[in-house]
Amino acid sequence: MSLTIPSPASDAPASANMESFPGPTQPRTYQVRTFGCQMNVHDSERMAGMLENAGYIASTGEHADVVVFNTCAVRENADNKLYGNLGMLAPVKAANPGMQIAVGGCLAQKDRETILKKAPWVDAVFGTHNVGALPALLDRARHNNEAQLEILESLDVFPSTLPTKRDSVYAGWVSISVGCNNTCTFCIVPALRGKEKDRRPGDILAEIQALVDDGAIEVTLLGQNVNSYGVEFGDRQAFSKLLRACGEIQGLERVRFTSPHPAAFTDDVIDAMAETPNVMPQLHMPLQSGSDKVLKDMKRSYRSTKFLGILEKVREKIPHAAISTDIIVGFPGETEEDFQATLDIVEKSRFATAFTFQYSKRPGTPAAELPEQLPKAVVQERFERLTALQDRIAAEENARQLGRRVEVMVTAQSGRKAGETHRLSGRSQDQRLVHFSVPEGADKPRPGDLVTVTITEAAAFHLVADPASAADYSLRRSRAGDAWDRALADSCGAPAPGASPAKSGVSLGMPALPVRRS
């Protein structure tokens, strides 16, 4: 579907608005604001790349000439978050007639005309299947002085083929598929992103090679169900073959993937993880519920025994693997007995960390029509019990890391207490967050460099390494650190270890792993 809807807020002639825009020697600035999952982060990097290809530059100030919202529709408050942000921008746009606002992503695919009715000052609305239309829609909206709505029902161009501006020079997201063939009753994603579409292995490996050539040393393979990759071209072992092929790429040091579906998790994937040196000892696999009855109601085509069996096999082959998960509390019809089954599985699974969610009733999903929707107070109380249990387990599992030597890839982001502690931050091979200090007289790393340190403190959501001397601290400068230096030089900055990067046009949403703050 492609529609053009006149903007109710546009009473002035187009020429009047055009006069407010920067001239030919003043490139227009942009921001992309991202809500939701890693797939949205991936798409936002494409939006930024297309805008830069069209001559826009990333905003370095508080406001931009173009603000793009890449939305999520999974959570109940997604609508409120979007319309709240749009409301705050309404007076800003009124004071700057040349400003444009665009809304894309899952909520745009779902709400469509509703966005323009609720926020008539929006200039462009586009869906998950036509990310590449963004620059043209902005141009049309400006030229015609009309809001543009373009929603396609099937994929136009695979987002990974579009120009990109990546948020990080040392690590990157690589999409291997889009869409989903499952029918989980709580999930609206298949309705918004469509059936699974797989990229060809050669295209994926070429993109990874290009990333590595640019200096990246880590990639994360993305898909709604990464381990069902290959279903479209009939190869049930395509994902394990892809992992092994990543192991052949020189210079690629860390490979991760998210998220696999337990029902499709096969032994060949576990073998590939264990036998491919650059595939990291980390697995994020959604449990959703420990109750077989609730899993059946969710239409999750596995049961708790299968889930625990996968974890047992992974830990047998990869003893130090850190496993994380997603859990939904308060699904319709969940009894106290069902919830206790979830607590039991969490206790047995010993997750390093978990994304825990209170069930959100999403219009358009089968679960929204189920009877026995639970009272908020019941869901809240169960949620608090679950998070208390998982927090205890996470603290215990992190305590087991004390005294271990770990290799940490330094990131550009530091902890909130970095100003006081002077520690830098990074991720270990198993994806745990590590805050570390640099001994006096030792060389400081750049983002993308790798340090080896001994864990000296452990908390539920992070580890600390304070080397007693330079002898307990090892720095390996990497191609990724060199790429960081080049990126700073290109932006007229000066290399500064641990500093945040020059402000990007993409603001990211959900991190790869949750960070709890007290």
BALUM-262597 format. One record per atom (N, C-alpha, C, O): residue in one letter; x, y, z. Coordinates in steps of 0.2 Angstrom, whole numbers, plus 5000, padded with zeros to 4 digits. Layout:
N
AXYZ
...
This chain:
518
M500449945000
M500050005000
M500450065000
M500950075004
S500350114996
S500650174996
S500150234995
S499850234990
L500150275000
L499650325001
L500050395002
L500550395005
T499750444999
T499950515001
T499350555004
T498850555001
I499450575010
I498950605014
I499150675016
I499650695018
P498750725014
P498950795015
P498950805022
P498550785026
S499450845024
S499550865032
S499050915034
S499050975031
P498650905039
P498150955041
P498551015044
P498251065044
A499151005046
A499551065048
A499851115043
A500151165045
S499751095037
S500151125031
S499651175028
S499351155023
D499551235030
D499151285027
D499551335023
D499251365018
A500151345024
A500651385020
A500851355014
A500851295013
P500951395009
P501151365002
P501851335003
P502251355007
A501951284999
A502651254999
A503151294999
A503651285002
S503151344995
S503751394994
S503951425000
S504451445002
A503351445005
A503551475011
A503951425015
A504451445019
N503751365016
N504151315020
N504851305017
N505351295021
M504951305010
M505551295007
M506051345009
M506651335009
E505851405010
E506351455012
E506651445018
E507151475020
S506351405023
S506651395029
S507251345029
S507551335034
F507251305024
F507751255024
F508451285022
F508551335019
P508951245024
P509651265023
P509751275015
P509451235011
G510251315013
G510351325006
G510851275004
G511051225008
P511051274998
P511451224995
P512151214998
P512451154998
T512451265002
T513051255005
T512951235012
T513451235016
Q512351225015
Q512151205021
Q511851145021
Q511251135021
P512251085022
P511851025022
P511351015028
P511551045033
R510850985027
R510350975032
R510650915037
R510950875035
T510450925043
T510650885048
T510050835050
T509550845049
Y510250775053
Y509750725055
Y509950685061
Y510550695064
Q509450665064
Q509550615070
Q509050555069
Q508550565066
V509350495070
V508850435070
V508850415077
V509350395081
R508250405080
R508050385087
R507750315087
R507250305084
T508050275090
T507950205089
T507650175096
T507850185101
F507050135095
F506750105100
F506650025099
F506550015093
G506849985104
G506649915102
G507349875102
G507849885105
C507249825097
C507749765097
C508349785093
C508449835090
Q508849735093
Q509449745088
Q509249745081
Q509649775077
M508649715079
M508549725072
M508349795070
M508549815065
N508049835075
N507949905074
N508549945074
N508649985070
V509049925078
V509649955078
V510049945071
V510249995068
H509949885068
H510249875062
H509949915056
H510249945052
D509249915057
D508849955052
D509050035052
D509050065047
S509150055059
S509250125060
S509950145057
S510050205054
E510450095057
E511050115054
E510950115046
E511350155043
R510550085043
R510350095036
R510050155035
R510150195030
M509550175039
M509250245038
M509750295038
M509750345034
A510250295043
A510750345043
A511150345037
A511350395035
G511350285035
G511750275029
G511450305023
G511750345019
M510750295022
M510450325016
M510350405016
M510450435011
L510250425022
L510250495023
L510850535021
L510950585018
E511450505024
E512050525022
E512250525015
E512550565012
N512050465012
N512050465004
N511750515001
N511850534995
A511150535004
A510750595001
A510950665002
A510650715000
G511550665006
G511850735007
G511750755014
G511950815016
Y511350725019
Y511250745025
Y511850735030
Y512250695028
I511950765035
I512450755040
I512250745047
I511650775048
A512550705051
A512350685057
A512350755062
A512750785061
S511750765065
S511750815070
S512250815076
S512250755079
T512550865077
T513050865083
T512750915089
T513050915094
G512150935087
G511850985092
G511150945095
G511050885094
E510850985099
E510250965102
E509650945097
E509250905098
H509650985092
H509050985087
H509350965080
H509950975079
A508950945076
A509150925069
A508650945064
A508050955066
D508750955058
D508350975053
D507850915051
D507250925050
V508050855052
V507650795051
V507750745057
V508250725059
V507150725060
V507150675066
V506750615063
V506250625062
V507150565064
V506750495062
V506650455068
V507150445071
F506050435069
F505950385074
F505850315071
F505450305067
N506350265074
N506250195071
N505950155077
N506250145082
T505350135076
T504850115082
T504850045083
T504950005079
C504650025089
C504449955091
C503749955093
C503450005095
A503449895092
A502749885094
A502649825098
A502049805100
V503249805101
V503149745105
V502849755112
V502449715115
R503049815115
R502949825122
R502249865122
R502149905117
E501949865128
E501249895128
E501349975128
E500950005126
N501949995131
N502050075131
N502350105125
N502550155125
A502450055120
A502750085114
A502450145111
A502750195109
D501750135111
D501350195108
D501450255112
D501550315109
N501350255118
N501450315123
N502150345122
N502250405122
K502650305121
K503350325121
K503450365114
K503650425114
L503150335109
L503150375102
L502850445103
L503050495101
Y502150435105
Y501750495104
Y501950545109
Y501850605108
G502250525115
G502550575120
G503150615116
G503250675117
N503550575113
N504150605110
N503950655104
N504150705103
L503450635100
L503150675095
L502850735098
L502950795095
G502550735103
G502250785106
G502750845109
G502650905108
M503350815111
M503850865113
M504150895107
M504450955108
L504150865102
L504450895096
L503950945092
L504150985088
A503350945094
A502850985090
A503051055091
A503051095086
P503151085097
P503351155097
P504051175094
P504151225092
V504451125094
V505151135091
V505051145084
V505351185081
K504651105081
K504451105073
K504151175072
K504251205067
A503651195076
A503251255075
A503751315075
A503651365071
A504251305079
A504751365079
A505251355073
A505651405072
N505251305070
N505751285065
N505351255059
N505451195058
P505051295054
P504651275049
P504951225044
P504651185041
G505651235044
G505951185039
G506151115042
G506351075038
M505951105048
M506151045051
M505650985048
M505051005047
Q505850925048
Q505450875046
Q505550815051
Q506050805054
I504950775052
I504950725056
I504650665053
I504150665049
A505050605053
A504850545050
A504750485055
A505050485060
V504250445054
V504150385059
V504150325055
V503750315050
G504550275056
G504650215053
G504650155058
G504550165064
G504750095056
G504750035060
G504149995061
G503650015058
C504149955067
C503549915068
C502949945070
C502349935067
L502950005074
L502350035076
L502050075070
L501450075069
A502450095065
A502250135059
A501950085055
A501350095052
Q502150025054
Q501849965050
Q501149955053
Q500749935049
K501149955060
K500449935063
K499949995063
K499349985061
D500150055065
D499750105066
D499550145060
D498950175059
R500050155055
R499850185048
R499550255049
R499850295052
E498950255046
E498650325046
E498550355053
E498450415054
T498550315058
T498350335065
T498950385067
T498750435071
I499550375065
I500050415067
I499950485065
I500050535068
L499750495058
L499650565056
L499050595059
L498950655059
K498550555061
K497950585064
K498150605071
K497850655073
K498550565075
K498750585081
K499250645081
K499250685086
A499650645076
A500250695076
A500250715069
A500750695065
P499850765067
P499850785060
P500450825058
P500450845052
W500850845063
W501450875061
W502050835058
W502550855057
V501850765058
V502350715056
V502350725048
V501850735045
D502950715045
D503050725038
D503050665034
D502850665028
A503250605037
A503350545033
A503250485038
A503450485043
V502850435035
V502750375039
V502950315034
V502650315029
F503350275036
F503550215032
F503650155036
F503750155042
G503550095033
G503550035037
G504149995037
G504650015035
T504149935039
T504649885040
T504949865033
T505549835033
H504549865028
H504649835022
H504949885017
H505249865011
N504949945018
N505249995013
N505650045017
N505550105016
V506150025021
V506650065024
V506950115019
V507150165021
G507150085013
G507450125008
G507150185005
G507350225002
A506450185007
A506050245004
A506150305008
A505950365006
L506450305014
L506550365018
L506750435015
L506350475015
P507350435011
P507550495008
P507050525003
P506850585003
A506750474999
A506250494994
A505650524997
A505350574995
L505350495003
L504750515006
L504850585009
L504450635009
L505450605012
L505650665014
L505650715009
L505350775010
D505950705003
D505950744998
D505250764995
D505050824994
R504850714994
R504150724992
R503750764997
R503350804995
A503850745003
A503450785008
A503650865008
A503250905009
R504250875007
R504550945007
R504250975000
R504051035000
H504350944995
H504150964988
H503350984988
H503151034985
N502950934990
N502250934989
N501950974995
N501350984995
N502350985001
N502051015007
N501450975009
N500950995012
E501550905009
E501050855011
E501450795015
E501950775013
A501050775020
A501350715024
A501350655019
A500850645015
Q501850615019
Q501850555015
Q501750495019
Q502150485024
L501350445017
L501250385021
L501350325015
L501050325010
E501850285017
E502050235012
E502150165016
E502650165019
I501650125016
I501750055019
I501650005014
I501149995011
L502249965014
L502149905009
L502049835013
L502149835019
E501649795010
E501449735013
E501949675012
E501949625016
S502449685008
S503049635008
S503649675007
S503649735005
L504249635008
L504849665008
L505049695001
L504949664996
D505249755001
D505449794995
D506149774993
D506349744988
V506649794997
V507349784996
V507649755003
V507449785008
F508049705003
F508349685009
F508749735013
F509149765009
P508549755019
P508949815022
P509649815022
P509949865021
S509949755022
S510649745022
S511049765016
S511649775016
T510649775010
T510949795004
T510949875003
T511249894999
L510649905008
L510649975008
L511250005011
L511649975015
P511450075009
P511950105012
P511950105020
P511350105022
T512450105023
T512450105031
T512950155034
T513450165031
K512750185039
K513250215044
K513150185050
K512750185054
R513750145052
R513750105058
R513850145064
R514250195064
D513550125069
D513650155076
D514350145079
D514650185082
S514650085077
S515250065080
S515750045074
S515550015069
V516350065075
V516850045070
V517149975072
V517449945067
Y517149955078
Y517449895080
Y517049835080
Y517249775081
A516349845080
A515849785080
A515249805076
A515149865075
G514949755073
G514349775068
G513849715069
G513949655070
W513249735067
W512649695066
W512649675059
W512649715055
V512549605058
V512449585051
V511749535051
V511749485054
S511249565047
S510649525047
S510749465042
S510949475036
I510449405044
I510549355040
I509849335037
I509749295032
S509349365041
S508649345039
S508149405042
S508349435046
V507549415039
V507049455042
V506449415042
V506349365038
G505949435046
G505349405046
G505349335051
G505849315053
C504749305051
C504749255056
C504149205053
C503649235051
N504249135054
N503749095052
N503349065057
N502949025057
N503549085064
N503149055069
N502549095071
N502449145068
T502149065075
T501449095077
T501349105084
T500849095087
C501849125088
C501849135095
C501249185096
C501149235093
T500849165101
T500149205102
T500249275105
T499849315104
F500849285108
F500949345111
F501349395107
F501449455108
C501549375101
C502049415097
C501749445091
C501349405087
I501849505090
I501549545084
I502049545078
I501849575073
V502649525079
V503249535074
V503049505068
V503149535063
P502849435067
P502649415061
P502149455057
P502249455050
A501649485060
A501249525056
A501549585054
A501249615049
L502049605057
L502349675055
L502949665050
L503149715046
R503349615051
R503949595047
R503849545042
R504349535038
G503249505042
G503149455037
G503449395038
G503749375043
K503449345033
K503749285033
K504449285033
K504749335030
E504849235035
E505549235035
E505849235028
E505549205023
K506249285027
K506649295021
K507349285022
K507649325026
D507749235019
D508449225021
D508849255015
D508749255009
R509449285018
R509949305013
R510349245011
R510449195014
R510649255005
R511149205003
R511749205007
R512049255008
P512049145008
P512649145012
P513249185009
P513549215013
G513349185003
G513849225000
G513749305001
G514249335002
D513149325001
D513049395003
D513149415010
D513449465011
I513049365014
I513149375022
I513849385023
I514149425026
L514249335020
L514949325021
L515349385018
L515849405021
A515049415012
A515349465009
A515249535014
A515749575014
E514749535017
E514649595021
E515049595027
E515349645029
I515149535030
I515549525036
I516349535034
I516649575037
Q516549515028
Q517149525026
Q517349605025
Q517849625026
A516849635022
A516849715021
A516949745028
A517349795029
L516549725033
L516649745040
L517349735043
L517649785045
V517549675042
V518249665044
V518749705040
V519249725044
D518649715034
D519149755030
D519149825033
D519649865032
D518549845035
D518549915038
D518849925045
D518849975048
G518949865048
G519249865055
G518849835060
G519149825066
A518249805059
A517849775064
A518149705066
A518449675061
I518149685072
I518349625074
I517849585077
I517949525079
E517249605078
E516649575081
E516049585076
E515949635074
V515649535075
V515049535072
V514449495076
V514649445079
T513849525076
T513349485078
T512849475073
T512549515070
L512649405072
L512249385067
L511549395069
L511349375075
L511049425065
L510349445068
L509849405064
L509949395058
G509349385067
G508749355064
G508249345069
G508349345075
Q507549355067
Q507049335072
Q507149265075
Q507049255081
N507349225071
N507549155073
N508149135069
N508049105064
V508749155072
V509349145067
V509449065066
V509749055060
N509249025070
N509448955069
N508948915064
N509048865063
S508448955062
S508048925057
S508248955050
S507948945045
Y508848985050
Y509049015044
Y509248955039
Y509448905041
G509048965033
G509048915027
G508448885026
G508448845021
V507948895029
V507248865028
V507048885021
V506648845018
E507148945019
E506948965012
E507248935007
E506948925001
F507848915007
F508248875002
F508348805004
F508748775000
G508048775009
G508048705010
G508648675013
G508748615011
D509048715017
D509648685020
D509548685027
D509648745030
R509348635031
R509248635038
R509948645042
R509848655048
Q510448635039
Q511148645042
Q511448715040
Q512048725041
A511048755037
A511348815034
A511648865040
A512148895039
F511348865046
F511548905051
F512248885054
F512748925055
S512348815055
S512948795058
S513448805052
S514048815054
K513348795046
K513848805041
K514048875040
K514648885039
L513548925042
L513748995042
L514249005047
L514649045046
L514048985053
L514548995059
L515248965057
L515749005059
R515248905054
R515948885053
R516248925047
R516848935048
A515848945043
A516148995038
A516449055041
A516949085038
C516149085046
C516349145049
C517049125052
C517449175053
G517149065054
G517849045057
G518349055052
G518949045054
E518249055046
E518749055041
E518949125039
E519449135035
I518649175042
I518749245040
I519349275044
I519249285050
Q519849285041
Q520449315044
Q520349385047
Q520049425044
G520549395054
G520449455057
G519749465061
G519649505064
L519249415060
L518649415063
L518749375070
L518849315070
E518749415075
E518949375082
E518349355086
E518449315090
R517749385085
R517249375089
R516549365085
R516349415081
V516249315085
V515549305082
V515049285087
V515149245091
R514449325087
R513949315091
R513349305087
R513349325081
F512749285090
F512149285086
F511549285091
F511549265097
T510949315088
T510349325092
T509749335087
T509849365082
S509249305089
S509149255094
S508849185091
S508449185087
P509149135094
P508849065092
P508249045095
P508049075100
H507849005092
H507248975094
H507348905097
H507648865093
P507248885103
P507348825106
P507048765101
P507448715101
A506548775098
A506248715094
A506648705088
A506648645086
A507048745086
A507448735080
A508148725082
A508648725077
F508348725088
F509048715090
F509248645090
F509048605093
T509748635085
T510048565084
T510748555086
T511148605087
D510948495086
D511648475089
D512148505084
D512748515086
D512048505077
D512548535073
D512748605075
D513248625073
V512248645077
V512448715079
V512848715085
V513348755086
I512648675090
I513148665096
I513848645094
I514248675097
D513848595090
D514548575088
D514948635084
D515548645085
A514548675080
A514848725077
A515148775082
A515648805081
M514748795087
M514948845092
M515548815095
M515948855097
A515548755097
A516148725101
A516748725097
A517348725100
E516648715091
E517248695086
E517548755082
E518048745079
T517148805082
T517348865079
T517648915083
T517248945087
P518348935083
P518648965089
P518349035090
P518349065095
N518149075084
N517949145085
N517249145087
N516949205088
V516849095087
V516149095090
V516149095097
V516449055101
M515949145100
M516049165107
M515649115112
M515049085110
P515849105118
P515549055123
P514949095126
P514949105132
Q514449105122
Q513849145125
Q513249125121
Q513349115114
L512749115124
L512049105120
L511549135124
L511449135130
H511149175119
H510549205122
H509949165118
H509849165112
M509549125123
M509049085120
M508349095124
M508349085130
P507849125121
P507249145125
P506849075128
P506749035124
L506749085134
L506349025138
L505649045137
L505249005135
Q505449105139
Q504749135139
Q504349115145
Q504049155148
S504349045146
S504049015152
S504248955154
S504448915149
G504248935160
G504448865162
G503948815162
G504048755164
S503348845161
S502748795162
S502548775155
S502448805150
D502448705154
D502348675148
D501648695146
D501448705140
K501148705151
K500448725149
K500548795146
K500248805141
V500848845149
V500948905146
V501348905139
V501148945135
L501848865139
L502148865132
L501748845127
L501748865121
K501248795129
K500748775124
K500248825122
K500148835116
D500048865127
D499648925126
D499948975122
D499649015118
M500548985122
M500949035119
M501149005112
M501349045107
K500948945110
K501148915104
K501948915103
K502148925097
R502248905108
R503048895108
R503148815107
R502948775111
S503348795101
S503348725100
S503948685103
S504348655099
Y504048695109
Y504548655113
Y504248655120
Y503848695122
R504548615124
R504348605131
R504948615136
R505548615133
S504848625142
S505448645147
S505948585147
S506548605147
T505748525146
T506348475146
T506748485140
T507348475140
K506548495134
K506948515128
K507348575129
K507948565128
F507148625132
F507548685134
F508148665138
F508648685137
L507948635144
L508548615148
L509048565145
L509648565146
G508748525141
G509248475137
G509748515133
G510248495132
I509448565129
I509948605125
I510448645129
I511048635128
L510248665135
L510748695140
L511248645142
L511848665142
E511048585144
E511548535146
E512048515140
E512648515142
K511748515134
K512248495129
K512748555127
K513348545126
V512448615128
V512948675127
V513448675132
V514048685130
R513248665138
R513748665144
R514248605144
R514848615146
E514048555141
E514448495140
E515048505135
E515548495136
K514848545130
K515348555124
K515748625126
K516248625124
I515348675129
I515648735131
I515548755138
I515148785140
P516048725142
P515848725150
P515848795152
P515448805157
H516148845149
H516148915152
H515648955149
H515649025149
A515148925145
A514648975141
A514249005146
A514048985151
A514149075145
A513649115148
A512949115144
A512949135139
I512449095148
I511849085144
I511349145147
I511249145153
S511049175143
S510549225145
S509849205141
S509849165137
T509349245143
T508649225141
T508149275141
T508249335144
D507549265138
D506949315139
D506449275143
D506349215141
I506049305147
I505549275151
I504949325151
I505049385153
I504349295150
I503749335151
I503349315157
I503249255158
V503149355161
V502749345167
V502049365166
V501949425164
G501549325169
G500849345169
G500549335162
G500049375161
F500749285158
F500349265152
F499649245154
F499549215159
P499149265150
P498449245151
P498349175153
P498649125150
G498049165159
G497949095162
G498449065166
G498449015168
E499049105167
E499649075171
E499349075178
E499149125181
T499449015181
T499249005188
T499849005192
T500449015189
E499749005198
E500349005203
E500848945202
E501448955202
E500448885200
E500848825199
E501248835192
E501848815192
D500948865187
D501348885181
D501948925183
D502548915180
F501848985187
F502349025188
F502948995192
F503549005191
Q502748945197
Q503248915201
Q503648865196
Q504248865197
A503348845191
A503748805186
A504248845182
A504848825181
T504148905181
T504648955178
T505148965183
T505748965181
L505048975190
L505548985195
L505948925195
L506548935196
D505648865195
D506048805195
D506548805189
D507148785190
I506348815183
I506748815177
I507348865178
I507948855176
V507148925180
V507648975181
V508248955186
V508848965185
E508048925191
E508448905196
E508948845193
E509548845194
K508648805189
K509048755186
K509548775181
K510048755180
S509248825177
S509648855171
S510248895173
S510748895169
R510248925178
R510848965181
R511049025175
R511549025173
F510549055173
F510649105168
F511149165171
F511049185176
A511549185166
A512049235168
A511649305169
A511849345173
T511149315164
T510749365165
T510049355161
T510049305157
A509549395162
A508949385159
A508549445157
A508549495162
F508249445152
F507749505150
F507049475153
F506749425150
T506749505158
T506149485161
T505649545159
T505749605160
F505049515157
F504549565155
F503849545158
F503649485159
Q503449595160
Q502749585162
Q502349575155
Q502449615151
Y501949525155
Y501549515149
Y501149585147
Y500849615151
S501249605140
S500849655137
S500349635133
S500449595128
K499749655134
K499149645129
K499249685123
K499149745123
R499449655117
R499549685111
R498949675106
R498849615104
P498549725104
P498049715099
P498249685093
P498849705091
G497949635090
G498149605084
G498449535085
G498649505081
T498649525092
T498949455093
T498349415096
T497949435100
P498449345095
P497949295098
P497849305105
P497349295108
A498449315109
A498449315116
A498049365119
A497749365125
A497949425115
A497549475118
A496849465118
A496449495122
E496549405115
E495849385115
E495749325120
E495249305121
L496349305123
L496249245128
L495849265134
L495949325136
P495449225137
P495149235143
P495749235149
P496349215148
E495549255155
E495949245161
E496549295160
E497149275162
Q496449355158
Q496949405158
Q497049425165
Q496649435169
L497749425168
L497849425175
L497849495177
L498049545173
P497649505183
P497649575186
P498349605187
P498849565188
K498449665186
K499149695186
K499549685193
K500149665192
A499149685198
A499449675205
A499749605205
A500349595208
V499449555202
V499649485202
V500349475198
V500849445200
V500249505192
V500849505187
V501449545191
V502049515190
Q501349595194
Q501849635197
Q502249595202
Q502849595203
E501849565207
E502049525212
E502549465210
E503049455212
R502249435204
R502649375202
R503349405198
R503849375199
F503249465195
F503849485192
F504349505197
F504949495196
E504149535202
E504649555208
E505049485211
E505549485212
R504649435211
R504949375214
R505449345209
R505949315211
L505249345202
L505649325197
L506349365197
L506849335197
T506249425197
T506849465196
T507349455202
T507949455202
A507049455208
A507449435214
A507849375214
A508349375216
L507449325211
L507849255210
L508349265205
L508949245206
Q508249295199
Q508749295194
Q509349345196
Q509849325195
D509149395200
D509749435203
D510149405207
D510749405207
R509849355211
R510349315216
R510749265212
R511349265213
I510449235207
I510849185203
I511349225199
I511949205199
A511249285196
A511749325192
A512349335197
A512849335195
A512149365203
A512649375208
A513149315209
A513749325210
E512749255210
E513149195212
E513549175206
E514149155207
E513349175200
E513649165194
E514249205193
E514849185191
N514149275194
N514749315193
N515249305198
N515849315197
A515049285204
A515549275209
A516049215208
A516549215210
R515749175203
R516149115201
R516749145196
R517249105195
Q516649205194
Q517149235189
Q517749265193
Q518349275190
L517749265200
L518249295204
L518949265203
L518949195203
G519449295201
G520149265200
G520249245193
G520849225191
R519749245189
R519849225182
R520149275178
R520049335179
R520649255173
R520949295168
R520449305162
R520249245159
V520249365160
V519749365155
V520049415150
V520349465151
E519849405143
E520049455138
E519449495137
E518849475136
V519549565137
V518949615137
V519049655131
V519649685130
M518549665126
M518549705121
M518349775124
M517749775126
V518749825123
V518549895126
V518049925122
V518049925115
T517549955125
T517049985121
T517050065123
T517450085127
A516750105119
A516750175119
A516350195125
A516450255128
Q515850155128
Q515450175133
Q515750155140
Q516050095140
S515850205145
S516050185151
S515450185156
S514950205155
G515650155162
G515050145167
G514950215170
G515250265169
R514350225173
R514050285176
R514550315181
R514450375183
K514950275185
K515350295190
K516050305187
K516550315191
A516150305181
A516850305178
A517250375180
A517850375181
G516850425181
G517150495183
G517450485190
G518050515191
E517150445194
E517450435201
E518050385201
E518550385204
T517850325197
T518350265198
T518850265193
T519350235193
H518750305187
H519250315182
H519350245178
H519850235175
R518850205179
R518850135175
R518550145168
R518150185167
L518850105164
L518550095157
L518150035157
L518149995162
S517750025152
S517349965151
S517349925145
S517649955140
G517149865145
G517149825139
G516749755141
G516449745146
R516749715136
R516449655136
R516949595136
R517349595131
S516849545140
S517249485140
S517049445134
S516449455131
Q517349385133
Q517149345127
Q516449315129
Q516049305124
D516249305135
D515549275136
D515049335137
D514549325139
Q515249395135
Q514849455135
Q514649485141
Q514249525142
R515049465147
R514949495153
R515249565153
R515749575150
L514949615156
L515149685157
L515749685162
L515649665167
V516249715160
V516849715164
V517049795165
V517249825159
H517149815171
H517449885172
H518149875174
H518249835179
F518649905171
F519349885173
F519749955174
F519550005170
S520249955178
S520650005178
S521349995175
S521549935174
V521650045173
V522350035169
V522850055175
V522850105177
P523350005176
P523850025181
P524250085179
P524350095173
E524550115184
E524950175183
E525550155179
E525850115180
G525650195173
G526250185169
G526050145163
G526450135159
A525450105163
A525350065158
A524950095152
A524650155153
D525050075146
D524750105141
D523950095141
D523750045143
K523550155139
K522850145139
K522650125133
K522850135127
P522050085133
P521850055127
P521350105123
P521050155126
R521250095117
R520750125113
R520050085113
R520150025113
P519550115111
P518950065110
P519150025104
P519350045099
G518949955105
G519149905100
G519749875101
G519849815099
D520249895106
D520749865108
D520549805113
D520049805116
L521049765115
L520849705119
L521349705125
L521949705124
V521049695131
V521449695137
V521349625140
V520749605140
T521849605144
T521749545148
T521949555155
T522449585157
V521449545159
V521449565166
V521149505171
V520849465168
T521249515177
T521049465182
T520449495186
T520449555188
I519849465186
I519249485189
I519349495197
I519549445200
T519249555200
T519449565207
T518749575211
T518749565217
E518249595208
E517549605211
E517049585207
E517049575201
A516449565210
A515949535206
A515249565209
A515149565215
A514849595205
A514149615207
A513649575202
A513849535198
A513049585203
A512549545200
A512549565192
A512349525188
F512749625190
F512649645183
F513249675180
F513249695175
H513849665184
H514449685181
H515049655185
H514949625190
L515649645182
L516249625185
L516749685185
L516649735181
V517249685190
V517749735191
V518449705190
V518549645193
A518849735187
A519549705187
A520049765188
A520049815184
D520349765194
D520849815196
D521449785197
D521649765202
P521949785192
P522549755192
P522949785197
P523049845198
A523349745201
A523749765207
A524349795204
A524649845207
S524549775198
S525149805195
S525149795187
S524649765185
A525649825184
A525649825176
A525749745174
A525549735169
A526049705179
A526149635177
A525449595176
A525449545173
D524949625179
D524349595179
D523849625174
D523249605174
Y524149655169
Y523749695164
Y524049685158
Y524649705157
S523749665153
S524049655146
S523549685141
S522949675141
L523849725137
L523549765131
L523749735125
L524349725123
R523249725120
R523349705113
R523049755109
R522449755108
R523449795106
R523149845101
R522849805095
R523249765092
S522349825092
S522049795087
S521849835081
S521949895081
R521649805076
R521449835070
R520849875071
R520749935068
A520449855076
A519849895077
A520049955081
A519650005080
G520549955085
G520750015088
G521050065083
G520950125084
D521350035078
D521650085073
D521050115069
D521050175067
A520550075068
A519950105065
A519650155069
A519350205066
W519650145075
W519350205080
W519750265079
W519450315078
D520450255079
D520850315078
D520650355071
D520650415071
R520550315066
R520450345059
R519750375059
R519650425056
A519250345063
A518550375063
A518650445067
A518250485065
L519050445072
L519050515075
L519450565071
L519250625071
A519950535068
A520250585063
A519850615058
A519850675056
D519450565055
D518950585050
D518450645052
D518250685049
S518250635059
S517750685062
S518150745065
S517850785069
C518850745063
C519250805066
C519250805074
C519350855077
G519250745076
G519350735084
G520050715085
G520450705080
A520150705091
A520850675093
A520750615097
A520250615101
P521150565096
P521050505100
P521050515107
P521550545110
A520550485111
A520550495118
A520250425121
A519650415120
P520750385124
P520550325126
P519950325131
P519950365136
G519450285130
G518850285134
G518350335133
G517850335136
A518550385129
A518050435127
A517450415123
A517550365120
S516850445124
S516350435120
S516450455113
S516850505112
P516150425108
P516250445101
P515950505099
P515550535103
A516150535093
A515850595091
A515050575090
A514950525088
K514650625092
K513950605092
K513650585085
K513750615080
S513350525085
S513150495079
S512450515078
S512050545082
G512250505071
G511550515069
G511050465072
G510450465071
V511350405074
V510950355077
V510950345084
V511550335087
S510450355088
S510450335095
S510150265096
S509550255093
L510450225099
L510350155100
L509750145105
L509650175110
G509450085104
G508950065109
G509250015113
G509650025117
M508949955113
M509049895118
M509749875118
M510049865112
P510149875123
P510849845123
P510849775122
P510349735122
A511449745120
A511449675119
A511349635125
A511049575125
L511449655131
L511349625137
L511049675142
L511349735142
P510649665146
P510349715151
P510849735156
P511249695158
V510849795158
V511249825163
V510849855168
V510449905167
R510749825174
R510349845180
R510749895184
R511249895185
R510349955185
R510650005189
R510250015195
R509650015195
S510550015201
S510250025207
S510050105208
S509750115213
